[in-house]
Structure formats: structure tokens, C-alpha cells
Amino acid sequence: MDDITALILDDHDAFRRGFARLDDARGEEQLTAVWDALALHLEIHAEAEERILYPHLLKRSSSEETKEETDDAIRDHNKIRDAIEAAKAHPVGSDGWWKAVWAARTENSEHLAEEEDEVLPDFRRHADMRLRIDLGAQWLTFYGEHPSGKGLTFRDKDPKRYIQEHSQA
């Protein structure tokens, strides 16, 4: 069984490869094929984190550090969503499209670094393997229940409201 941190890191690696493939893509058809799959994966991943990882972190700890990390993650996800949406307003391969794609890439790179350097190491230090595997099973189930994003709405979230709704009582 996979633990949630390994599954999240697998997605992070897939994002890096997806953006590298985008660098190599030529022509509208290739760019569309690579970007559409990558953008969808970014959206689904953000939803999975917001439904599985971050609610657990907030319930485990009501510290200001946990709240700040969660606030930052939700804001990052929102910026990535906004960039994905902005890309839709431009012809694939145009300057406006590349500007939006670059914004998604930049925000995503910063988000991955923060999670990999702060959130995930802290979680691994404080969560036993059973919990990590249980959350990993939830992660895999989530992806299985939402193939190609089926049933998900990709909308920005208010970070303060999100933290309030998912924190300990």
C-alpha cells in the first residue's frame, strides 16, 4: 500500500514531467494534448489535497503554523486554478496562452517546493505509517471516484473559510 506522501510526490513528479513535455511540444495539437491533460491533473490534485491532506492536518494541529501552511496552500491552488482558467481565454500557443501557462507553472513550482520542504516532512515526522497508508487509500479512492475530474467543480476557495470549516472545534 502507498502512503499519501508518496502518492503526492508521484503527482508532483508528473507535473514536472508534464511541464517539460509542454516545453517540447510543437504545434497547437501537441500543445493542447499536453496542456489539457496537465491542467486537469493539476485541478484534480488540488481538490484531492483540499479534501484529504489539509483537513487532516488542520484537525491534527490547530497551531498557527499549520493554519499558515494551509492558507498558503489554498491560495496557491487558487492561483493555479486562475492561471488554468486564464489560459482558456486565449488561443493555444498564443502569447496570452503562454503567459497564463507560465503563471500556472510558476505558482505550481513554488507550491511543490513549499509542500516538499515544509508540509510533507512535518507530516511524515508526526504521522504513523498506518495513518499515512489510510490517507493514501483515501487518495486512491478519490482519484478512482473522479476519473477525468468527473463530478468535481474546480473553483477557488476562501482560505479563511476553508480553515475555519476544517479546523478542530
Helices and strands as residue ranges (DSSP letters): H 4-24, H 27-48, I 49-53, H 54-60, H 64-88, H 95-114, I 115-119, H 120-126, H 129-145, G 147-149, H 159-166
